[in-house]
Amino acid sequence: MRKNDYDCAEAIVRRFKFTALATITFKQERRLNDDHVARMDRQIAEETCGAIRDRVFKKLKCQFRWLTTIENGGGEKKVHAHMAIELPTHVSFDEFKNVFLDMCSRMDWVHERYECVPVTDQGGECGNRKVIFYILKEGVDAIATSASTFQVRSAGR
């Protein structure tokens, strides 16, 4: 991870307390060495994540902090997205999870591999920090700004 990416991740950890982590894998038409297809896969993934987020907000009748990153995959690894979500206190994890999974199941581009887990601290390790560094492992360029509810800028940008 580059220094600016690390600084950005640390700033996010200090500022936000994400309570859920979701992962979605996408269907795709990936061909070897085809950059145009890879860009289209990412665009479709970002649009799909934004649509899922908006539908979850509508169903739960509220908006909250939502950070989406998209990994381009490669080789056998498919394009997939990670979402760190800061649930409001009046929305239970189970309620959110049920709505989120239902929305994923309705999307054409979502592969049947998707999940949602609570973010917890374990053995003194901060779950929030682990989640942020995990979803930003490819750097801040992986952030899908149109599928997030806030923009992140690293130092020096």
C-alpha positions, 0 to 999 in steps of 0.5 A: 500500500502506498503512503498516501493510501495508508494515510487515507485508510488511517483517516477513515479508521479514525473518523468512521465506525463501520459495523457491516462488511458486504462482498459481491461478485459479478458476472462478467465477459472477461477475455485475456488482455482485453482492457475495454472489457475490464473497464466495462466490467468495472463500470457495470460493477460500480453502477450495480453497487450504486443501485443496490445501495440506493434500493437498500436506502429506500427499503430501510427509509434512511441513508447512512455511511457506505464505502464501496471498493471494486477489485478488478480481479484477474486470472481466475479472480472475478471482478468483485466489490467490498462495501463497508457500511456504518449502520444507524443505531435504529437499523439492526444488522439482521434487518440490513442483511436481509434487505441487502441480500434480497437486493443482490438476488434481484440484480442481473449482473450479480453472481450468486456469490455475495455475503454480508457479515458484522464487523466485530472486534476480536482479541483486542484487534479493531475490526473496523481497522481490519476491514478498511485496510482489507478493502483498500488493499489495492489503494484508494483508486479502488474506491467507487465514489458513485457507489459510496456516500462520501468521497475520500481524498488522500493526503497530497491529492 
